[in-house]
Amino acid sequence: MDLYILIQLVLISGAATSAMTWFSYFMSKNYRKLYKEPVLLSSVLVQMNIDITNECKNNLGWFLHFVIGFLFVSVYHILWAEDILAVSPLSALILGVISGIIGIISWVFIFKITHYRPPLGFRDYYIQLFFAHIIFTMVATALYFLTLILLIVTKAYFTI
């Protein structure tokens, strides 16, 4: 993987994860429920009795959230770069649905193995999470398309 692609994927995943997180925080505030993935990840870490400070657990929750976003975008990149899927709104929707299902299954698994039961309506949380992943992939797809154009122009006219 060259430096351009790594930078591209880091920027895209950061923006897409931020958009998803903003949506979750918005839904959390609107419905007065705990739908905030980084906070839930931090709470899971607390439940696991890992011997680090709570501040470190909070930071680790945020870090893990963004790393997971990077991993999702990296998989999308492979699918797009290998021409398995086109970079299009339809592929964004397909990837969003698949990612949403993966996200729901992951949280069910996390809650099950840690025995953590946050005070939220699970059905509502999973519906919100599903749509948050669609937002994530829509943003990731749009930015991937734009950065492809930018990378093509940059590589054509500039050398490092």
Secondary structure, DSSP 8 states (H G I E B T S, - for coil): --HHHHHHHHHHHHHHHHHHHHHHHHHHHHHTS---HHHHHHHHHHHTT-SS-HHHHHHHHHHHHHHHHHHHHHHHHHHHHTTSS-SSHHHHHHHHHHHHHHHHHHHHHHHHHHT---SS-HHHHHHHHHHHHHHHHHHHHHHHHHHHHHHHHHHHH---
